[in-house]
C-alpha cells in the first residue's frame, strides 16, 4: 500500500509524541507519588516529634487509662492515628483501637527500625482498620535505651486522592501539549510533503514529455534549490530532446536518401532497421523483429554476418541474389554487439564487366587468327629475296605483329584469370627451383648486359601451396621487367619464410619508378615509359596479370622504387597447410 510523505512524517511525529507523553506521565506519576510520600513522611516525623513532649510524661506516669484517653483525644484532634509501643512490642495506647486486642508490634518493620534508633517508615495494610496505611515511628530515648516508640500513621487513601489529583492535572497539561505538538507536526509535515508532492507531480509530467512544466517555491531552503535544479534540468532536457529529434529527423532523411540499402541487426540477428532503398534494390521486405535469414536465404550474406560476428571486424564481400549482385559491407558495433550491412548494387557494373570481358575475349579470338595468318605470310615473304628497304619494312611489320599477338595472348590470359569459375591447380611449389628455372630463360640477356644475379633462399622455407604454371608466369613477368629495363648493375632475389607465409624480395638497380607512376602501375595497359615499352615489346598487361594471380593465391604484392636507385618488389604467398 502506497503511503504519502505527509502520512509517514506525521505518523512518525504522532508515534514519537505518544511515546514521549506516556514516558512523561509515567515518570511524573512516579516523581509526584514519591515526592508526596516523602513530604508526608517528613510531616509525620515532625508531627511525632512534636507529640513526644505531651505523651512522654503520661508514659512515665504509668497510668494506662490516662495515656489511652489522651491518645484517643489527640488522634481525633490531629486526624492522625497514634500508637504507643513499649520496647518489648506491647501496645500501650492506640487512638483507633483497644490496645488489649492488638497483637505484639515488636516485629513490625517501622517499630523494629525505631527500636534500632532510627526513624522507621513503612506502608502496609492495616488488619485493624482494613486499609493501607503510611506508618512513621520514632524512638523516645531514656538515656541510651528507648523508653517507648511513638508511631503515627495516615491513610494511603488520602495520599492517593491528592496524588491522583496532581496526576489528572499533569494528564490534562500533557494532552494539551500533545495536541499542540501534533498540530505543529501536521503543519510541519505538510510543509515538507507539499513541495515533495509538487515535485513528484512535475516529474510525472516530465516523464510524459511535458518538458515545459516548472515548479516555483516561495520558501528559501533546500526545496527551492531542488525546484530550481528541476526547472534547469527540464529546460536542458527539452533542448536536448529537441536537438535529438532534429538529429533523428536528419538521420532519417539521410537514411531515406541513401541509394544503398541499409540493414541493422541486433545480437540475435533480428532486424532492427532497414531503409526504403534496401526494399527497392533487393525486392524483399525485412520486417523489424524478424531474423534476416527467414526472408533472405543467401549463403553469402549468412557467411558474411557470421564472419563479422566471430571476428568482430569490418568485412566486405559480394552477394548474388535473384535480383542482382551486391557488394555488402558489414560493420560490427561493439557497444550493443549489433551489425550494420550496407548493400551497394553493383549489378550493372558486373554486367558491364561481363560485356567488356566477353568483348575482349571475342575480339582477342577474332584477332588471333588474322594475326597468325599475317605472321605466317611475313615469314614466307622473309624467305624470299627482298631489297634492304623492303626487309626493313617487313621487320617493322613482324615486330608489331608479334606485339599484337602478345597483347592478344595477355588479354586472353587476364580474362581467364578474372573468370570466377577459374580454378587454380594447387600443389606444393618449391620457390627456389621455380625462380632458378625462370632465371635460366633470361641467361642470354643477363650475359649480354653483364648483370650480377644473386639468389638467396632461407633453408627453412617450406613449399607454398600454389599453381606452378601461374606462379611461373608471375616471376617470369617480374624478372623480365627487372632484366629488360636494367643496363648495368645487378639483380638480387631473396626468399624467406615463417610459420604462415613465404616472402620473395626482388631487387634491381634499374632506372626506378617515380611516385606518381607507382599508384597506377597495376592498371591495364599502363606503362611508365611508353616509348621504351613499345621499343622493348611491352604490352602493359604483365603486372595486371601478376597481381591477379597473386590475389587468386591469397597473397600480396608491393612495389617500392626510387628513381635512379632501383626497384624493390615484395611478394608474399601463404604456405601450404
BAMAR-322672 format. One line per 2 residues: number of its first residue (from 1); their letters; for each residue x, y, z of C-alpha. Coordinates in Angstrom, 1 decimal. Layout:
! residues N
NUM> A> X,Y,Z | ... $
! end
This chain:
! residues 577
1> XX> 0.0,0.0,0.0 | 1.4,3.4,-1.0 $
3> XX> 1.9,5.8,1.9 | 2.3,9.5,1.3 $
5> XX> 5.2,11.6,2.7 | 2.6,13.5,4.8 $
7> XX> 1.3,10.3,6.4 | 4.7,8.9,7.1 $
9> XX> 6.1,12.2,8.5 | 3.0,12.9,10.6 $
11> XX> 2.7,9.3,11.7 | 6.3,9.4,12.9 $
13> XX> 5.7,12.5,14.8 | 2.5,11.0,16.3 $
15> XX> 4.2,7.9,17.5 | 7.1,9.9,18.9 $
17> XX> 4.8,12.3,20.7 | 2.7,9.4,22.1 $
19> XX> 5.7,7.6,23.4 | 7.2,10.7,25.0 $
21> XX> 3.8,11.6,26.5 | 3.5,8.1,28.0 $
23> XX> 7.0,8.3,29.3 | 6.4,11.8,30.8 $
25> XX> 3.2,10.6,32.5 | 4.8,7.5,33.9 $
27> XX> 7.9,9.4,35.2 | 5.6,12.2,36.5 $
29> XX> 3.4,9.8,38.4 | 6.5,8.2,39.9 $
31> XX> 8.1,11.5,40.9 | 4.8,13.0,42.2 $
33> XX> 3.9,9.9,44.2 | 7.4,9.5,45.7 $
35> XX> 7.7,13.3,46.4 | 4.4,13.4,48.0 $
37> XX> 5.1,10.3,50.1 | 8.4,11.8,51.2 $
39> XX> 6.7,15.1,52.1 | 4.0,13.2,54.1 $
41> XX> 6.6,11.1,55.8 | 8.6,14.2,56.8 $
43> XX> 5.3,15.8,58.1 | 4.6,12.7,60.1 $
45> XX> 8.1,12.6,61.5 | 7.8,16.3,62.6 $
47> XX> 4.3,15.6,64.0 | 5.6,12.6,66.0 $
49> XX> 8.5,14.7,67.4 | 6.1,17.5,68.4 $
51> XX> 3.8,15.0,70.2 | 6.7,13.4,72.1 $
53> XX> 6.6,16.2,74.7 | 2.9,15.5,75.6 $
55> XX> 3.0,11.8,75.6 | 6.3,11.1,77.4 $
57> XX> 5.1,12.3,80.9 | 2.0,10.1,80.6 $
59> XX> 4.1,7.0,79.7 | 6.4,7.7,82.6 $
61> XX> 3.5,8.1,85.0 | 2.4,4.5,84.2 $
63> XX> -1.3,5.4,84.1 | -2.7,3.4,81.2 $
65> XX> -6.2,4.9,81.3 | -5.0,8.4,81.2 $
67> XX> -2.5,7.6,78.4 | -5.1,5.9,76.3 $
69> XX> -7.7,8.7,76.9 | -5.2,11.4,75.9 $
71> XX> -4.0,9.4,72.9 | -7.5,9.0,71.6 $
73> XX> -8.4,12.6,72.1 | -5.1,13.8,70.5 $
75> XX> -5.6,11.5,67.4 | -9.1,12.9,66.8 $
77> XX> -7.8,16.5,67.0 | -5.0,16.0,64.5 $
79> XX> -6.8,13.4,62.4 | -3.9,11.0,62.7 $
81> XX> -3.7,7.5,64.2 | -1.3,7.5,67.2 $
83> XX> 0.2,4.3,68.6 | 2.5,4.0,71.6 $
85> XX> 4.6,0.8,71.8 | 6.9,-0.3,74.6 $
87> XX> 10.3,-1.7,73.7 | 9.0,-5.3,74.2 $
89> XX> 6.4,-4.7,71.5 | 3.3,-4.4,73.6 $
91> XX> 0.9,-1.6,72.6 | 0.4,0.8,75.4 $
93> XX> -2.1,3.0,73.7 | -3.8,3.5,70.3 $
95> XX> -6.0,6.3,69.1 | -8.2,3.9,66.9 $
97> XX> -8.2,0.5,68.7 | -8.2,-1.1,72.1 $
99> XX> -4.5,-1.9,72.9 | -5.6,-5.1,74.7 $
101> XX> -6.9,-6.6,71.4 | -3.8,-5.6,69.4 $
103> XX> -1.0,-8.1,68.8 | 2.6,-7.6,69.6 $
105> XX> 4.3,-5.0,67.3 | 7.9,-5.8,68.1 $
107> XX> 8.4,-7.3,64.6 | 6.7,-4.6,62.7 $
109> XX> 9.1,-3.1,60.3 | 8.8,0.5,61.3 $
111> XX> 8.9,-0.5,65.1 | 12.0,-2.6,64.6 $
113> XX> 13.7,0.3,62.8 | 12.7,2.7,65.6 $
115> XX> 14.0,0.4,68.3 | 17.3,0.3,66.4 $
117> XX> 17.5,4.1,66.9 | 16.3,5.1,63.5 $
119> XX> 13.2,6.7,62.1 | 11.0,3.9,60.9 $
121> XX> 8.7,4.2,57.8 | 6.6,1.6,56.1 $
123> XX> 3.4,1.3,54.0 | 1.3,-1.7,55.0 $
125> XX> -2.3,-2.9,55.0 | -3.7,-2.4,58.4 $
127> XX> -5.6,-5.5,59.7 | -7.2,-3.4,62.3 $
129> XX> -8.5,-0.6,60.0 | -8.6,-2.7,56.9 $
131> XX> -6.9,0.0,54.8 | -3.4,0.8,53.5 $
133> XX> -1.5,3.0,55.9 | 1.7,5.0,55.9 $
135> XX> 3.5,4.3,59.2 | 6.2,6.6,60.7 $
137> XX> 7.8,5.5,64.1 | 10.3,7.4,66.2 $
139> XX> 12.1,6.2,69.3 | 11.8,8.1,72.5 $
141> XX> 15.0,7.6,74.4 | 15.8,7.4,78.1 $
143> XX> 19.5,7.6,78.4 | 20.8,5.3,75.7 $
145> XX> 17.8,3.0,75.8 | 14.4,3.5,74.1 $
147> XX> 11.7,4.3,76.6 | 8.9,3.7,74.1 $
149> XX> 8.2,4.0,70.4 | 5.8,6.7,69.2 $
151> XX> 4.1,5.7,65.9 | 1.9,8.0,63.8 $
153> XX> 0.1,6.9,60.6 | -2.3,8.2,58.0 $
155> XX> -4.5,6.5,55.4 | -2.9,6.0,52.0 $
157> XX> -6.3,6.8,50.5 | -5.8,10.4,51.5 $
159> XX> -2.4,10.4,49.8 | -3.7,8.7,46.7 $
161> XX> -6.5,11.2,46.3 | -4.0,14.1,46.4 $
163> XX> -1.6,12.3,44.1 | -4.4,11.4,41.6 $
165> XX> -5.5,15.0,41.6 | -2.0,16.1,40.6 $
167> XX> -1.7,13.3,38.0 | -5.0,14.4,36.5 $
169> XX> -3.6,17.9,36.1 | -0.4,16.5,34.5 $
171> XX> -2.5,14.4,32.1 | -4.5,17.5,31.1 $
173> XX> -1.4,19.5,30.6 | 0.2,16.7,28.7 $
175> XX> -2.8,16.2,26.5 | -2.9,19.9,25.7 $
177> XX> 0.8,19.9,24.9 | 0.3,16.7,22.7 $
179> XX> -2.5,18.4,20.7 | -0.4,21.5,20.1 $
181> XX> 2.6,19.3,19.2 | 0.6,17.2,16.8 $
183> XX> -0.9,20.3,15.2 | 2.6,21.6,14.8 $
185> XX> 3.7,18.2,13.4 | 0.9,18.2,11.0 $
187> XX> 1.6,21.6,9.5 | 5.3,20.9,9.6 $
189> XX> 4.8,17.6,7.8 | 2.5,19.2,5.3 $
191> XX> 5.2,21.9,4.7 | 7.6,19.1,3.7 $
193> XX> 5.1,16.9,1.8 | 3.6,19.7,-0.2 $
195> XX> 6.8,20.6,-2.2 | 7.6,16.9,-2.5 $
197> XX> 4.1,16.3,-3.9 | 4.6,19.3,-6.3 $
199> XX> 8.0,18.0,-7.5 | 6.6,14.4,-7.8 $
201> XX> 3.7,15.6,-10.0 | 6.1,17.7,-12.1 $
203> XX> 8.4,14.7,-12.5 | 5.4,12.6,-13.7 $
205> XX> 4.6,15.2,-16.3 | 8.2,15.4,-17.4 $
207> XX> 8.3,11.7,-17.8 | 5.3,12.1,-20.2 $
209> XX> 7.5,14.5,-22.2 | 5.9,17.7,-20.8 $
211> XX> 9.2,19.5,-20.5 | 7.6,22.9,-20.2 $
213> XX> 6.5,22.2,-16.7 | 8.0,24.4,-14.0 $
215> XX> 8.0,24.3,-10.2 | 8.2,27.6,-8.2 $
217> XX> 8.9,27.6,-4.4 | 8.4,30.7,-2.2 $
219> XX> 10.4,29.3,0.6 | 14.2,29.9,0.6 $
221> XX> 15.6,26.5,1.5 | 16.8,23.2,0.0 $
223> XX> 13.4,22.6,-1.6 | 13.8,25.9,-3.6 $
225> XX> 17.3,24.8,-4.7 | 15.8,21.4,-5.7 $
227> XX> 12.9,23.1,-7.6 | 15.4,25.5,-9.4 $
229> XX> 17.6,22.4,-10.3 | 14.5,20.6,-11.6 $
231> XX> 13.5,23.6,-13.7 | 17.0,23.8,-15.2 $
233> XX> 17.0,20.1,-15.8 | 13.7,20.1,-17.6 $
235> XX> 14.8,23.1,-19.8 | 18.0,21.3,-20.7 $
237> XX> 16.1,18.1,-21.4 | 13.7,20.0,-23.6 $
239> XX> 16.7,21.5,-25.5 | 18.4,18.1,-25.8 $
241> XX> 15.2,16.4,-26.8 | 14.6,18.9,-29.5 $
243> XX> 18.2,18.5,-30.7 | 17.9,14.7,-30.7 $
245> XX> 14.6,14.9,-32.5 | 16.2,17.2,-35.1 $
247> XX> 19.1,14.9,-35.4 | 16.8,11.9,-35.7 $
249> XX> 14.8,13.6,-38.4 | 18.0,14.5,-40.2 $
251> XX> 19.3,10.9,-39.8 | 16.1,9.5,-41.1 $
253> XX> 16.3,11.9,-44.1 | 19.8,10.7,-44.7 $
255> XX> 18.8,7.1,-44.4 | 15.9,7.6,-46.7 $
257> XX> 18.1,9.4,-49.3 | 20.7,6.7,-49.4 $
259> XX> 20.8,4.9,-52.7 | 22.5,2.0,-50.9 $
261> XX> 20.4,-0.5,-48.9 | 20.9,-0.4,-45.1 $
263> XX> 20.3,-3.3,-42.8 | 20.9,-3.2,-39.0 $
265> XX> 20.9,-6.5,-37.0 | 20.9,-7.0,-33.2 $
267> XX> 23.0,-9.6,-31.4 | 20.4,-12.2,-32.1 $
269> XX> 20.4,-11.5,-35.9 | 17.0,-9.9,-35.7 $
271> XX> 16.2,-6.9,-37.9 | 16.3,-3.6,-36.1 $
273> XX> 16.2,-1.2,-39.1 | 16.0,-1.1,-42.9 $
275> XX> 15.7,1.8,-45.3 | 13.5,2.1,-48.3 $
277> XX> 16.4,1.6,-50.7 | 17.0,-1.9,-49.4 $
279> XX> 13.5,-2.9,-50.2 | 13.8,-1.2,-53.6 $
281> XX> 17.0,-2.9,-54.7 | 16.5,-6.3,-53.2 $
283> XX> 12.8,-6.6,-53.7 | 12.3,-8.1,-50.1 $
285> XX> 10.7,-6.5,-47.1 | 12.6,-7.2,-43.9 $
287> XX> 10.2,-6.5,-41.0 | 11.8,-5.4,-37.7 $
289> XX> 11.9,-8.2,-35.2 | 12.3,-11.0,-37.7 $
291> XX> 15.6,-12.8,-38.2 | 17.1,-11.8,-41.6 $
293> XX> 17.7,-15.4,-42.7 | 13.9,-16.1,-42.5 $
295> XX> 13.5,-13.8,-45.6 | 16.9,-13.6,-47.3 $
297> XX> 18.2,-17.1,-47.8 | 21.5,-16.3,-49.3 $
299> XX> 24.5,-18.2,-48.0 | 26.9,-15.4,-48.9 $
301> XX> 25.1,-12.9,-46.6 | 24.9,-15.5,-43.8 $
303> XX> 28.6,-16.2,-44.1 | 29.4,-12.5,-44.0 $
305> XX> 27.3,-11.9,-40.9 | 28.9,-14.9,-39.1 $
307> XX> 32.4,-13.9,-40.1 | 31.9,-10.3,-38.8 $
309> XX> 30.2,-11.5,-35.5 | 33.0,-14.0,-34.8 $
311> XX> 35.9,-11.8,-35.8 | 34.3,-8.5,-34.6 $
313> XX> 35.9,-6.7,-37.6 | 34.6,-5.0,-40.7 $
315> XX> 34.4,-7.1,-43.8 | 33.1,-6.8,-47.4 $
317> XX> 32.0,-9.4,-49.9 | 29.9,-9.8,-53.0 $
319> XX> 26.5,-11.4,-52.6 | 24.4,-12.5,-55.5 $
321> XX> 20.7,-12.8,-55.2 | 17.8,-13.3,-57.5 $
323> XX> 17.5,-9.6,-58.1 | 21.2,-8.8,-58.7 $
325> XX> 24.7,-8.6,-57.4 | 25.5,-6.6,-54.3 $
327> XX> 28.8,-5.5,-52.6 | 27.9,-6.0,-48.9 $
329> XX> 30.0,-4.0,-46.4 | 29.4,-5.3,-42.8 $
331> XX> 30.4,-3.3,-39.7 | 30.5,-4.6,-36.1 $
333> XX> 29.2,-2.2,-33.4 | 30.7,-3.4,-30.1 $
335> XX> 28.5,-1.3,-27.8 | 25.4,-3.5,-28.3 $
337> XX> 27.0,-6.2,-30.5 | 25.0,-5.0,-33.5 $
339> XX> 25.9,-5.3,-37.1 | 25.2,-2.9,-39.9 $
341> XX> 25.2,-4.2,-43.5 | 25.4,-1.7,-46.4 $
343> XX> 24.2,-3.1,-49.8 | 25.8,-1.5,-52.9 $
345> XX> 24.0,-2.5,-56.1 | 26.8,-3.5,-58.5 $
347> XX> 24.7,-5.5,-60.9 | 25.2,-3.0,-63.8 $
349> XX> 28.9,-2.9,-63.0 | 29.2,-6.6,-63.1 $
351> XX> 27.1,-6.7,-66.3 | 29.4,-4.1,-67.9 $
353> XX> 32.5,-6.1,-66.8 | 31.0,-9.2,-68.3 $
355> XX> 30.3,-7.4,-71.5 | 33.8,-6.0,-71.5 $
357> XX> 35.3,-9.3,-70.8 | 33.2,-11.1,-73.4 $
359> XX> 34.2,-8.3,-75.9 | 37.9,-8.6,-75.1 $
361> XX> 37.7,-12.4,-75.4 | 35.8,-12.3,-78.6 $
363> XX> 38.0,-9.6,-80.1 | 41.1,-11.4,-79.0 $
365> XX> 39.9,-14.7,-80.5 | 38.9,-12.9,-83.7 $
367> XX> 42.3,-11.1,-83.9 | 44.4,-14.2,-83.1 $
369> XX> 43.5,-15.9,-86.5 | 44.3,-13.0,-88.8 $
371> XX> 47.4,-12.1,-86.8 | 48.6,-15.7,-87.1 $
373> XX> 48.0,-15.6,-90.8 | 49.8,-12.2,-91.1 $
375> XX> 52.8,-13.6,-89.2 | 52.8,-16.8,-91.4 $
377> XX> 52.8,-14.7,-94.6 | 55.5,-12.5,-93.3 $
379> XX> 57.7,-15.5,-92.6 | 57.0,-16.6,-96.2 $
381> XX> 58.0,-13.2,-97.5 | 61.1,-13.2,-95.4 $
383> XX> 62.3,-16.4,-97.1 | 62.2,-14.8,-100.4 $
385> XX> 64.5,-12.2,-102.0 | 63.9,-8.7,-100.6 $
387> XX> 65.6,-5.4,-101.0 | 67.2,-3.9,-97.9 $
389> XX> 64.4,-1.3,-97.7 | 61.6,-3.9,-98.1 $
391> XX> 63.3,-6.1,-95.5 | 63.3,-3.2,-93.1 $
393> XX> 59.5,-2.7,-93.6 | 58.8,-6.4,-93.2 $
395> XX> 60.8,-6.4,-90.0 | 58.7,-3.5,-88.6 $
397> XX> 55.5,-5.3,-89.6 | 56.7,-8.5,-88.0 $
399> XX> 57.7,-6.8,-84.8 | 54.3,-5.0,-84.4 $
401> XX> 52.5,-8.2,-85.3 | 54.4,-10.0,-82.5 $
403> XX> 53.5,-7.2,-80.2 | 49.8,-7.5,-81.2 $
405> XX> 49.9,-11.3,-80.7 | 51.4,-10.8,-77.2 $
407> XX> 48.7,-8.3,-76.4 | 46.0,-10.7,-77.5 $
409> XX> 47.6,-13.5,-75.6 | 47.9,-11.4,-72.4 $
411> XX> 44.3,-10.2,-72.8 | 43.1,-13.8,-73.0 $
413> XX> 45.2,-14.8,-70.0 | 43.8,-11.8,-68.0 $
415> XX> 40.2,-12.6,-69.0 | 40.7,-16.3,-67.9 $
417> XX> 42.1,-15.1,-64.6 | 39.2,-12.8,-64.0 $
419> XX> 36.6,-15.5,-64.6 | 35.1,-16.5,-61.2 $
421> XX> 35.0,-20.1,-62.5 | 38.8,-20.1,-62.9 $
423> XX> 40.3,-22.8,-60.7 | 43.9,-23.0,-59.6 $
425> XX> 45.7,-26.3,-59.8 | 47.2,-26.2,-56.4 $
427> XX> 50.2,-28.3,-55.4 | 53.3,-27.8,-53.2 $
429> XX> 55.7,-25.5,-55.1 | 59.4,-25.1,-54.3 $
431> XX> 60.1,-21.4,-54.8 | 63.9,-21.9,-55.1 $
433> XX> 63.6,-24.3,-58.0 | 60.9,-22.2,-59.6 $
435> XX> 62.9,-19.0,-59.6 | 66.1,-20.6,-60.7 $
437> XX> 64.2,-22.2,-63.6 | 62.7,-18.8,-64.6 $
439> XX> 66.2,-17.1,-64.4 | 67.6,-19.6,-67.0 $
441> XX> 65.2,-18.1,-69.5 | 67.0,-14.7,-69.2 $
443> XX> 70.5,-16.1,-69.3 | 71.3,-14.6,-72.7 $
445> XX> 70.1,-11.1,-71.7 | 71.9,-11.3,-68.4 $
447> XX> 75.2,-12.3,-70.0 | 74.8,-9.8,-72.8 $
449> XX> 74.3,-6.9,-70.3 | 76.9,-8.3,-67.8 $
451> XX> 74.4,-8.2,-64.9 | 75.2,-9.8,-61.5 $
453> XX> 72.5,-12.1,-60.3 | 72.2,-13.5,-56.7 $
455> XX> 69.6,-15.9,-55.4 | 69.3,-16.4,-51.6 $
457> XX> 66.8,-18.8,-50.2 | 66.3,-19.4,-46.5 $
459> XX> 66.8,-23.1,-45.9 | 63.8,-23.3,-43.5 $
461> XX> 61.3,-22.0,-46.1 | 58.8,-24.8,-46.8 $
463> XX> 57.0,-25.1,-50.2 | 54.0,-22.8,-50.9 $
465> XX> 50.6,-24.1,-51.9 | 50.0,-22.8,-55.4 $
467> XX> 49.6,-23.3,-59.1 | 53.1,-23.8,-60.5 $
469> XX> 52.3,-22.7,-64.0 | 50.7,-19.4,-62.9 $
471> XX> 53.4,-18.7,-60.3 | 55.9,-19.2,-63.1 $
473> XX> 54.0,-16.5,-65.0 | 54.3,-14.2,-62.0 $
475> XX> 58.1,-14.5,-61.6 | 58.6,-14.5,-65.4 $
477> XX> 56.9,-11.2,-65.7 | 58.7,-9.7,-62.7 $
479> XX> 62.1,-10.9,-63.6 | 61.5,-9.9,-67.3 $
481> XX> 60.8,-6.4,-66.2 | 63.9,-6.3,-64.0 $
483> XX> 66.2,-7.6,-66.6 | 64.6,-5.7,-69.5 $
485> XX> 65.0,-2.2,-68.0 | 68.4,-2.7,-66.4 $
487> XX> 71.5,-1.7,-68.4 | 74.1,-2.4,-65.7 $
489> XX> 74.3,-3.4,-62.0 | 72.7,-6.5,-60.5 $
491> XX> 69.6,-8.4,-59.6 | 69.1,-9.9,-56.1 $
493> XX> 66.3,-12.4,-55.3 | 65.8,-13.3,-51.6 $
495> XX> 63.3,-16.0,-50.4 | 62.4,-16.1,-46.7 $
497> XX> 59.5,-17.8,-44.7 | 57.8,-18.0,-41.4 $
499> XX> 55.0,-20.2,-40.0 | 52.3,-18.5,-42.1 $
501> XX> 53.8,-17.3,-45.4 | 56.8,-17.1,-47.7 $
503> XX> 58.2,-13.8,-48.9 | 60.1,-13.2,-52.2 $
505> XX> 62.1,-10.0,-52.5 | 63.3,-9.0,-56.0 $
507> XX> 65.7,-6.0,-56.0 | 67.2,-4.5,-59.1 $
509> XX> 69.5,-1.5,-59.8 | 67.4,-0.2,-62.8 $
511> XX> 66.2,3.3,-63.5 | 63.5,3.1,-60.9 $
513> XX> 59.9,4.4,-61.0 | 58.7,7.8,-59.8 $
515> XX> 56.0,8.0,-57.1 | 53.1,9.2,-59.4 $
517> XX> 53.5,6.0,-61.5 | 53.6,3.6,-58.6 $
519> XX> 50.0,4.3,-57.8 | 48.8,3.1,-61.2 $
521> XX> 51.4,0.5,-62.1 | 49.0,-2.4,-61.8 $
523> XX> 46.4,-0.9,-64.2 | 45.8,-2.5,-67.5 $
525> XX> 47.9,-1.0,-70.4 | 49.6,1.4,-68.1 $
527> XX> 53.3,1.8,-68.9 | 55.8,4.1,-67.3 $
529> XX> 57.9,4.9,-70.3 | 55.7,4.4,-73.4 $
531> XX> 58.3,4.9,-76.0 | 60.7,2.5,-74.3 $
533> XX> 57.9,0.0,-73.6 | 56.9,-0.1,-77.3 $
535> XX> 60.6,-0.5,-78.3 | 61.0,-3.4,-75.9 $
537> XX> 57.7,-5.0,-76.8 | 55.8,-4.4,-73.6 $
539> XX> 52.0,-4.8,-73.6 | 51.2,-3.0,-70.4 $
541> XX> 49.3,-6.1,-69.1 | 52.0,-8.0,-67.4 $
543> XX> 51.7,-6.5,-63.9 | 47.9,-6.7,-64.1 $
545> XX> 48.3,-10.5,-64.8 | 50.8,-10.7,-61.9 $
547> XX> 48.6,-9.0,-59.4 | 45.5,-11.1,-60.4 $
549> XX> 47.5,-14.4,-60.0 | 48.8,-13.3,-56.6 $
551> XX> 45.3,-12.4,-55.4 | 44.0,-15.7,-56.5 $
553> XX> 46.7,-17.3,-54.3 | 45.5,-15.0,-51.4 $
555> XX> 48.9,-13.3,-51.4 | 50.1,-9.7,-51.7 $
557> XX> 52.4,-7.8,-53.9 | 54.1,-4.4,-53.2 $
559> XX> 56.4,-2.4,-55.3 | 58.8,0.2,-53.9 $
561> XX> 61.0,2.3,-56.0 | 63.4,5.3,-56.0 $
563> XX> 64.2,6.9,-59.4 | 67.9,6.4,-60.2 $
565> XX> 68.4,3.8,-57.5 | 66.3,0.8,-58.5 $
567> XX> 63.1,-1.1,-57.6 | 62.1,-3.5,-54.9 $
569> XX> 59.2,-5.9,-55.5 | 57.9,-7.8,-52.4 $
571> XX> 55.6,-10.9,-53.0 | 54.0,-12.8,-50.1 $
573> XX> 52.4,-16.2,-50.6 | 50.6,-18.3,-47.9 $
575> XX> 52.2,-21.6,-47.0 | 50.5,-25.0,-47.7 $
577> X> 48.6,-26.5,-44.8 $
! end
